[in-house]
Amino acid sequence: MITPTSWKKSSFSGGGEGNDCVEVADLESHIAIRDSKAPTLGTLTFPATVFAPFIDALKKPHG
């Protein structure tokens, strides 16, 4: 179960008030992510074993 205290904001949340970021919750076997500006709109959940490769893929240049 994801509780409000489960969510951690990204340390790369940008300038200003830091509202333009994602939040991550570690659910032991899964990792959940959501948009901090619209947390009630849903989450993405990944098995913990594929979360790091997912993040690595996002960092790669595309095009």
PDB file with one MODEL, atoms N, CA, C and O in Angstrom:
MODEL        1
ATOM      1  N   MET A   1       0.837  -1.180   0.000  1.00  0.00           N
ATOM      2  CA  MET A   1       0.000   0.000   0.000  1.00  0.00           C
ATOM      3  C   MET A   1       0.882   1.244   0.000  1.00  0.00           C
ATOM      4  O   MET A   1       1.851   1.327   0.755  1.00  0.00           O
ATOM      5  N   ILE A   2       0.545   2.199  -0.842  1.00  0.00           N
ATOM      6  CA  ILE A   2       1.294   3.443  -0.903  1.00  0.00           C
ATOM      7  C   ILE A   2       0.636   4.455   0.021  1.00  0.00           C
ATOM      8  O   ILE A   2      -0.544   4.774  -0.132  1.00  0.00           O
ATOM      9  N   THR A   3       1.401   4.955   0.976  1.00  0.00           N
ATOM     10  CA  THR A   3       0.908   5.986   1.882  1.00  0.00           C
ATOM     11  C   THR A   3       1.519   7.327   1.489  1.00  0.00           C
ATOM     12  O   THR A   3       2.500   7.351   0.747  1.00  0.00           O
ATOM     13  N   PRO A   4       0.967   8.441   1.966  1.00  0.00           N
ATOM     14  CA  PRO A   4       1.550   9.744   1.628  1.00  0.00           C
ATOM     15  C   PRO A   4       3.027   9.870   2.003  1.00  0.00           C
ATOM     16  O   PRO A   4       3.771  10.589   1.336  1.00  0.00           O
ATOM     17  N   THR A   5       3.451   9.192   3.041  1.00  0.00           N
ATOM     18  CA  THR A   5       4.853   9.284   3.448  1.00  0.00           C
ATOM     19  C   THR A   5       5.759   8.379   2.620  1.00  0.00           C
ATOM     20  O   THR A   5       6.981   8.463   2.739  1.00  0.00           O
ATOM     21  N   SER A   6       5.188   7.521   1.789  1.00  0.00           N
ATOM     22  CA  SER A   6       5.983   6.641   0.926  1.00  0.00           C
ATOM     23  C   SER A   6       6.662   7.412  -0.193  1.00  0.00           C
ATOM     24  O   SER A   6       7.710   6.991  -0.684  1.00  0.00           O
ATOM     25  N   TRP A   7       6.080   8.547  -0.610  1.00  0.00           N
ATOM     26  CA  TRP A   7       6.559   9.283  -1.782  1.00  0.00           C
ATOM     27  C   TRP A   7       7.747  10.165  -1.440  1.00  0.00           C
ATOM     28  O   TRP A   7       7.750  10.858  -0.423  1.00  0.00           O
ATOM     29  N   LYS A   8       8.761  10.131  -2.303  1.00  0.00           N
ATOM     30  CA  LYS A   8       9.966  10.956  -2.173  1.00  0.00           C
ATOM     31  C   LYS A   8      10.109  11.772  -3.446  1.00  0.00           C
ATOM     32  O   LYS A   8       9.996  11.232  -4.547  1.00  0.00           O
ATOM     33  N   LYS A   9      10.358  13.076  -3.307  1.00  0.00           N
ATOM     34  CA  LYS A   9      10.544  13.928  -4.482  1.00  0.00           C
ATOM     35  C   LYS A   9      11.933  13.762  -5.057  1.00  0.00           C
ATOM     36  O   LYS A   9      12.893  13.484  -4.338  1.00  0.00           O
ATOM     37  N   SER A  10      12.024  13.934  -6.345  1.00  0.00           N
ATOM     38  CA  SER A  10      13.301  13.894  -7.032  1.00  0.00           C
ATOM     39  C   SER A  10      14.196  15.013  -6.526  1.00  0.00           C
ATOM     40  O   SER A  10      13.719  16.105  -6.218  1.00  0.00           O
ATOM     41  N   SER A  11      15.482  14.744  -6.439  1.00  0.00           N
ATOM     42  CA  SER A  11      16.428  15.793  -6.043  1.00  0.00           C
ATOM     43  C   SER A  11      16.716  16.727  -7.209  1.00  0.00           C
ATOM     44  O   SER A  11      17.357  17.761  -7.021  1.00  0.00           O
ATOM     45  N   PHE A  12      16.261  16.390  -8.403  1.00  0.00           N
ATOM     46  CA  PHE A  12      16.443  17.212  -9.595  1.00  0.00           C
ATOM     47  C   PHE A  12      15.111  17.840  -9.987  1.00  0.00           C
ATOM     48  O   PHE A  12      14.663  17.696 -11.125  1.00  0.00           O
ATOM     49  N   SER A  13      14.481  18.533  -9.046  1.00  0.00           N
ATOM     50  CA  SER A  13      13.144  19.043  -9.276  1.00  0.00           C
ATOM     51  C   SER A  13      13.102  20.428  -9.915  1.00  0.00           C
ATOM     52  O   SER A  13      12.029  21.020 -10.034  1.00  0.00           O
ATOM     53  N   GLY A  14      14.234  20.941 -10.318  1.00  0.00           N
ATOM     54  CA  GLY A  14      14.255  22.229 -11.004  1.00  0.00           C
ATOM     55  C   GLY A  14      14.257  23.402 -10.045  1.00  0.00           C
ATOM     56  O   GLY A  14      14.367  23.245  -8.829  1.00  0.00           O
ATOM     57  N   GLY A  15      14.132  24.576 -10.630  1.00  0.00           N
ATOM     58  CA  GLY A  15      14.171  25.806  -9.842  1.00  0.00           C
ATOM     59  C   GLY A  15      12.833  26.137  -9.217  1.00  0.00           C
ATOM     60  O   GLY A  15      11.909  25.323  -9.206  1.00  0.00           O
ATOM     61  N   GLY A  16      12.753  27.331  -8.704  1.00  0.00           N
ATOM     62  CA  GLY A  16      11.515  27.785  -8.078  1.00  0.00           C
ATOM     63  C   GLY A  16      11.195  26.991  -6.842  1.00  0.00           C
ATOM     64  O   GLY A  16      12.060  26.726  -6.008  1.00  0.00           O
ATOM     65  N   GLU A  17       9.944  26.615  -6.734  1.00  0.00           N
ATOM     66  CA  GLU A  17       9.485  25.882  -5.558  1.00  0.00           C
ATOM     67  C   GLU A  17       9.710  24.376  -5.659  1.00  0.00           C
ATOM     68  O   GLU A  17       9.352  23.628  -4.750  1.00  0.00           O
ATOM     69  N   GLY A  18      10.300  23.937  -6.758  1.00  0.00           N
ATOM     70  CA  GLY A  18      10.575  22.512  -6.918  1.00  0.00           C
ATOM     71  C   GLY A  18       9.349  21.679  -7.204  1.00  0.00           C
ATOM     72  O   GLY A  18       9.312  20.494  -6.872  1.00  0.00           O
ATOM     73  N   ASN A  19       8.330  22.287  -7.824  1.00  0.00           N
ATOM     74  CA  ASN A  19       7.085  21.562  -8.073  1.00  0.00           C
ATOM     75  C   ASN A  19       7.086  20.793  -9.383  1.00  0.00           C
ATOM     76  O   ASN A  19       6.179  19.996  -9.623  1.00  0.00           O
ATOM     77  N   ASP A  20       8.085  21.012 -10.241  1.00  0.00           N
ATOM     78  CA  ASP A  20       8.129  20.343 -11.547  1.00  0.00           C
ATOM     79  C   ASP A  20       8.998  19.109 -11.476  1.00  0.00           C
ATOM     80  O   ASP A  20      10.123  19.098 -11.977  1.00  0.00           O
ATOM     81  N   CYS A  21       8.479  18.080 -10.858  1.00  0.00           N
ATOM     82  CA  CYS A  21       9.297  16.875 -10.727  1.00  0.00           C
ATOM     83  C   CYS A  21       8.423  15.640 -10.613  1.00  0.00           C
ATOM     84  O   CYS A  21       7.195  15.712 -10.659  1.00  0.00           O
ATOM     85  N   VAL A  22       9.070  14.542 -10.469  1.00  0.00           N
ATOM     86  CA  VAL A  22       8.374  13.288 -10.215  1.00  0.00           C
ATOM     87  C   VAL A  22       8.627  12.878  -8.777  1.00  0.00           C
ATOM     88  O   VAL A  22       9.582  13.321  -8.140  1.00  0.00           O
ATOM     89  N   GLU A  23       7.761  12.036  -8.293  1.00  0.00           N
ATOM     90  CA  GLU A  23       7.924  11.456  -6.972  1.00  0.00           C
ATOM     91  C   GLU A  23       8.019   9.945  -7.141  1.00  0.00           C
ATOM     92  O   GLU A  23       7.406   9.368  -8.038  1.00  0.00           O
ATOM     93  N   VAL A  24       8.791   9.319  -6.273  1.00  0.00           N
ATOM     94  CA  VAL A  24       9.049   7.885  -6.357  1.00  0.00           C
ATOM     95  C   VAL A  24       8.692   7.245  -5.016  1.00  0.00           C
ATOM     96  O   VAL A  24       8.969   7.805  -3.955  1.00  0.00           O
ATOM     97  N   ALA A  25       8.080   6.074  -5.080  1.00  0.00           N
ATOM     98  CA  ALA A  25       7.792   5.292  -3.870  1.00  0.00           C
ATOM     99  C   ALA A  25       8.386   3.895  -4.042  1.00  0.00           C
ATOM    100  O   ALA A  25       8.130   3.219  -5.038  1.00  0.00           O
ATOM    101  N   ASP A  26       9.172   3.479  -3.071  1.00  0.00           N
ATOM    102  CA  ASP A  26       9.776   2.147  -3.078  1.00  0.00           C
ATOM    103  C   ASP A  26       8.817   1.184  -2.380  1.00  0.00           C
ATOM    104  O   ASP A  26       8.563   1.299  -1.181  1.00  0.00           O
ATOM    105  N   LEU A  27       8.295   0.242  -3.146  1.00  0.00           N
ATOM    106  CA  LEU A  27       7.318  -0.706  -2.619  1.00  0.00           C
ATOM    107  C   LEU A  27       7.917  -2.099  -2.459  1.00  0.00           C
ATOM    108  O   LEU A  27       7.213  -3.099  -2.600  1.00  0.00           O
ATOM    109  N   GLU A  28       9.193  -2.165  -2.170  1.00  0.00           N
ATOM    110  CA  GLU A  28       9.971  -3.391  -2.021  1.00  0.00           C
ATOM    111  C   GLU A  28      10.158  -4.113  -3.344  1.00  0.00           C
ATOM    112  O   GLU A  28      11.254  -4.063  -3.902  1.00  0.00           O
ATOM    113  N   SER A  29       9.153  -4.774  -3.866  1.00  0.00           N
ATOM    114  CA  SER A  29       9.342  -5.507  -5.119  1.00  0.00           C
ATOM    115  C   SER A  29       9.024  -4.651  -6.346  1.00  0.00           C
ATOM    116  O   SER A  29       9.313  -5.053  -7.473  1.00  0.00           O
ATOM    117  N   HIS A  30       8.436  -3.484  -6.133  1.00  0.00           N
ATOM    118  CA  HIS A  30       8.074  -2.584  -7.225  1.00  0.00           C
ATOM    119  C   HIS A  30       8.454  -1.141  -6.870  1.00  0.00           C
ATOM    120  O   HIS A  30       8.616  -0.794  -5.700  1.00  0.00           O
ATOM    121  N   ILE A  31       8.591  -0.318  -7.904  1.00  0.00           N
ATOM    122  CA  ILE A  31       8.832   1.104  -7.751  1.00  0.00           C
ATOM    123  C   ILE A  31       7.670   1.825  -8.427  1.00  0.00           C
ATOM    124  O   ILE A  31       7.326   1.516  -9.568  1.00  0.00           O
ATOM    125  N   ALA A  32       7.070   2.778  -7.735  1.00  0.00           N
ATOM    126  CA  ALA A  32       5.987   3.566  -8.304  1.00  0.00           C
ATOM    127  C   ALA A  32       6.483   4.986  -8.539  1.00  0.00           C
ATOM    128  O   ALA A  32       7.245   5.520  -7.733  1.00  0.00           O
ATOM    129  N   ILE A  33       6.053   5.605  -9.647  1.00  0.00           N
ATOM    130  CA  ILE A  33       6.390   6.997  -9.917  1.00  0.00           C
ATOM    131  C   ILE A  33       5.123   7.742 -10.294  1.00  0.00           C
ATOM    132  O   ILE A  33       4.194   7.169 -10.863  1.00  0.00           O
ATOM    133  N   ARG A  34       5.096   9.053  -9.963  1.00  0.00           N
ATOM    134  CA  ARG A  34       3.951   9.888 -10.307  1.00  0.00           C
ATOM    135  C   ARG A  34       4.422  11.325 -10.526  1.00  0.00           C
ATOM    136  O   ARG A  34       5.524  11.699 -10.123  1.00  0.00           O
ATOM    137  N   ASP A  35       3.587  12.104 -11.158  1.00  0.00           N
ATOM    138  CA  ASP A  35       3.847  13.521 -11.391  1.00  0.00           C
ATOM    139  C   ASP A  35       3.490  14.278 -10.122  1.00  0.00           C
ATOM    140  O   ASP A  35       2.365  14.170  -9.633  1.00  0.00           O
ATOM    141  N   SER A  36       4.437  15.045  -9.581  1.00  0.00           N
ATOM    142  CA  SER A  36       4.166  15.756  -8.332  1.00  0.00           C
ATOM    143  C   SER A  36       3.124  16.860  -8.494  1.00  0.00           C
ATOM    144  O   SER A  36       2.492  17.263  -7.517  1.00  0.00           O
ATOM    145  N   LYS A  37       2.941  17.352  -9.724  1.00  0.00           N
ATOM    146  CA  LYS A  37       1.941  18.399  -9.958  1.00  0.00           C
ATOM    147  C   LYS A  37       0.527  17.829 -10.029  1.00  0.00           C
ATOM    148  O   LYS A  37      -0.440  18.555  -9.802  1.00  0.00           O
ATOM    149  N   ALA A  38       0.397  16.563 -10.335  1.00  0.00           N
ATOM    150  CA  ALA A  38      -0.920  15.937 -10.490  1.00  0.00           C
ATOM    151  C   ALA A  38      -0.901  14.533  -9.891  1.00  0.00           C
ATOM    152  O   ALA A  38      -1.096  13.558 -10.617  1.00  0.00           O
ATOM    153  N   PRO A  39      -0.673  14.409  -8.596  1.00  0.00           N
ATOM    154  CA  PRO A  39      -0.496  13.085  -7.997  1.00  0.00           C
ATOM    155  C   PRO A  39      -1.723  12.191  -8.048  1.00  0.00           C
ATOM    156  O   PRO A  39      -1.588  10.970  -7.970  1.00  0.00           O
ATOM    157  N   THR A  40      -2.904  12.754  -8.175  1.00  0.00           N
ATOM    158  CA  THR A  40      -4.112  11.927  -8.185  1.00  0.00           C
ATOM    159  C   THR A  40      -4.445  11.372  -9.569  1.00  0.00           C
ATOM    160  O   THR A  40      -5.371  10.574  -9.708  1.00  0.00           O
ATOM    161  N   LEU A  41      -3.699  11.787 -10.587  1.00  0.00           N
ATOM    162  CA  LEU A  41      -3.987  11.322 -11.942  1.00  0.00           C
ATOM    163  C   LEU A  41      -3.454   9.930 -12.239  1.00  0.00           C
ATOM    164  O   LEU A  41      -3.748   9.380 -13.301  1.00  0.00           O
ATOM    165  N   GLY A  42      -2.691   9.352 -11.346  1.00  0.00           N
ATOM    166  CA  GLY A  42      -2.237   7.986 -11.544  1.00  0.00           C
ATOM    167  C   GLY A  42      -0.753   7.819 -11.331  1.00  0.00           C
ATOM    168  O   GLY A  42      -0.015   8.787 -11.144  1.00  0.00           O
ATOM    169  N   THR A  43      -0.334   6.580 -11.364  1.00  0.00           N
ATOM    170  CA  THR A  43       1.069   6.233 -11.162  1.00  0.00           C
ATOM    171  C   THR A  43       1.500   5.213 -12.209  1.00  0.00           C
ATOM    172  O   THR A  43       0.678   4.522 -12.813  1.00  0.00           O
ATOM    173  N   LEU A  44       2.793   5.142 -12.401  1.00  0.00           N
ATOM    174  CA  LEU A  44       3.400   4.062 -13.170  1.00  0.00           C
ATOM    175  C   LEU A  44       4.102   3.178 -12.158  1.00  0.00           C
ATOM    176  O   LEU A  44       4.756   3.679 -11.243  1.00  0.00           O
ATOM    177  N   THR A  45       3.977   1.882 -12.310  1.00  0.00           N
ATOM    178  CA  THR A  45       4.614   0.950 -11.393  1.00  0.00           C
ATOM    179  C   THR A  45       5.464  -0.025 -12.188  1.00  0.00           C
ATOM    180  O   THR A  45       5.011  -0.607 -13.173  1.00  0.00           O
ATOM    181  N   PHE A  46       6.698  -0.195 -11.747  1.00  0.00           N
ATOM    182  CA  PHE A  46       7.661  -1.064 -12.408  1.00  0.00           C
ATOM    183  C   PHE A  46       8.190  -2.089 -11.417  1.00  0.00           C
ATOM    184  O   PHE A  46       8.325  -1.781 -10.233  1.00  0.00           O
ATOM    185  N   PRO A  47       8.495  -3.304 -11.873  1.00  0.00           N
ATOM    186  CA  PRO A  47       9.240  -4.215 -11.009  1.00  0.00           C
ATOM    187  C   PRO A  47      10.580  -3.539 -10.654  1.00  0.00           C
ATOM    188  O   PRO A  47      11.199  -2.895 -11.501  1.00  0.00           O
ATOM    189  N   ALA A  48      11.002  -3.689  -9.438  1.00  0.00           N
ATOM    190  CA  ALA A  48      12.229  -3.032  -8.983  1.00  0.00           C
ATOM    191  C   ALA A  48      13.431  -3.390  -9.864  1.00  0.00           C
ATOM    192  O   ALA A  48      14.332  -2.569 -10.036  1.00  0.00           O
ATOM    193  N   THR A  49      13.453  -4.588 -10.415  1.00  0.00           N
ATOM    194  CA  THR A  49      14.601  -5.032 -11.217  1.00  0.00           C
ATOM    195  C   THR A  49      14.714  -4.317 -12.563  1.00  0.00           C
ATOM    196  O   THR A  49      15.786  -4.327 -13.167  1.00  0.00           O
ATOM    197  N   VAL A  50      13.644  -3.702 -13.042  1.00  0.00           N
ATOM    198  CA  VAL A  50      13.715  -3.004 -14.325  1.00  0.00           C
ATOM    199  C   VAL A  50      13.707  -1.486 -14.170  1.00  0.00           C
ATOM    200  O   VAL A  50      13.809  -0.771 -15.167  1.00  0.00           O
ATOM    201  N   PHE A  51      13.589  -0.981 -12.951  1.00  0.00           N
ATOM    202  CA  PHE A  51      13.519   0.470 -12.751  1.00  0.00           C
ATOM    203  C   PHE A  51      14.820   1.161 -13.149  1.00  0.00           C
ATOM    204  O   PHE A  51      14.784   2.166 -13.859  1.00  0.00           O
ATOM    205  N   ALA A  52      15.952   0.653 -12.714  1.00  0.00           N
ATOM    206  CA  ALA A  52      17.243   1.273 -13.063  1.00  0.00           C
ATOM    207  C   ALA A  52      17.474   1.274 -14.575  1.00  0.00           C
ATOM    208  O   ALA A  52      17.869   2.307 -15.114  1.00  0.00           O
ATOM    209  N   PRO A  53      17.245   0.162 -15.284  1.00  0.00           N
ATOM    210  CA  PRO A  53      17.384   0.208 -16.741  1.00  0.00           C
ATOM    211  C   PRO A  53      16.399   1.194 -17.397  1.00  0.00           C
ATOM    212  O   PRO A  53      16.739   1.818 -18.403  1.00  0.00           O
ATOM    213  N   PHE A  54      15.208   1.339 -16.850  1.00  0.00           N
ATOM    214  CA  PHE A  54      14.240   2.312 -17.360  1.00  0.00           C
ATOM    215  C   PHE A  54      14.797   3.733 -17.237  1.00  0.00           C
ATOM    216  O   PHE A  54      14.733   4.510 -18.190  1.00  0.00           O
ATOM    217  N   ILE A  55      15.336   4.067 -16.080  1.00  0.00           N
ATOM    218  CA  ILE A  55      15.916   5.398 -15.862  1.00  0.00           C
ATOM    219  C   ILE A  55      17.108   5.602 -16.781  1.00  0.00           C
ATOM    220  O   ILE A  55      17.259   6.680 -17.356  1.00  0.00           O
ATOM    221  N   ASP A  56      17.954   4.596 -16.935  1.00  0.00           N
ATOM    222  CA  ASP A  56      19.099   4.705 -17.842  1.00  0.00           C
ATOM    223  C   ASP A  56      18.647   4.983 -19.272  1.00  0.00           C
ATOM    224  O   ASP A  56      19.266   5.781 -19.976  1.00  0.00           O
ATOM    225  N   ALA A  57      17.578   4.333 -19.700  1.00  0.00           N
ATOM    226  CA  ALA A  57      17.056   4.550 -21.049  1.00  0.00           C
ATOM    227  C   ALA A  57      16.541   5.975 -21.223  1.00  0.00           C
ATOM    228  O   ALA A  57      16.691   6.557 -22.298  1.00  0.00           O
ATOM    229  N   LEU A  58      15.940   6.543 -20.185  1.00  0.00           N
ATOM    230  CA  LEU A  58      15.457   7.918 -20.260  1.00  0.00           C
ATOM    231  C   LEU A  58      16.605   8.919 -20.394  1.00  0.00           C
ATOM    232  O   LEU A  58      16.435   9.979 -20.998  1.00  0.00           O
ATOM    233  N   LYS A  59      17.754   8.594 -19.844  1.00  0.00           N
ATOM    234  CA  LYS A  59      18.909   9.496 -19.891  1.00  0.00           C
ATOM    235  C   LYS A  59      19.617   9.505 -21.249  1.00  0.00           C
ATOM    236  O   LYS A  59      20.357  10.439 -21.558  1.00  0.00           O
ATOM    237  N   LYS A  60      19.392   8.473 -22.053  1.00  0.00           N
ATOM    238  CA  LYS A  60      20.078   8.387 -23.337  1.00  0.00           C
ATOM    239  C   LYS A  60      19.500   9.384 -24.331  1.00  0.00           C
ATOM    240  O   LYS A  60      18.291   9.612 -24.358  1.00  0.00           O
ATOM    241  N   PRO A  61      20.371   9.981 -25.155  1.00  0.00           N
ATOM    242  CA  PRO A  61      19.861  10.889 -26.183  1.00  0.00           C
ATOM    243  C   PRO A  61      19.021  10.126 -27.211  1.00  0.00           C
ATOM    244  O   PRO A  61      19.359   9.009 -27.602  1.00  0.00           O
ATOM    245  N   HIS A  62      17.946  10.735 -27.630  1.00  0.00           N
ATOM    246  CA  HIS A  62      17.068  10.116 -28.612  1.00  0.00           C
ATOM    247  C   HIS A  62      17.057  10.978 -29.872  1.00  0.00           C
ATOM    248  O   HIS A  62      17.214  12.197 -29.805  1.00  0.00           O
ATOM    249  N   GLY A  63      16.877  10.347 -30.990  1.00  0.00           N
ATOM    250  CA  GLY A  63      16.748  11.126 -32.206  1.00  0.00           C
ATOM    251  C   GLY A  63      17.665  10.700 -33.242  1.00  0.00           C
ATOM    252  O   GLY A  63      17.670  11.270 -34.333  1.00  0.00           O
TER     253      GLY A  63
ENDMDL
END
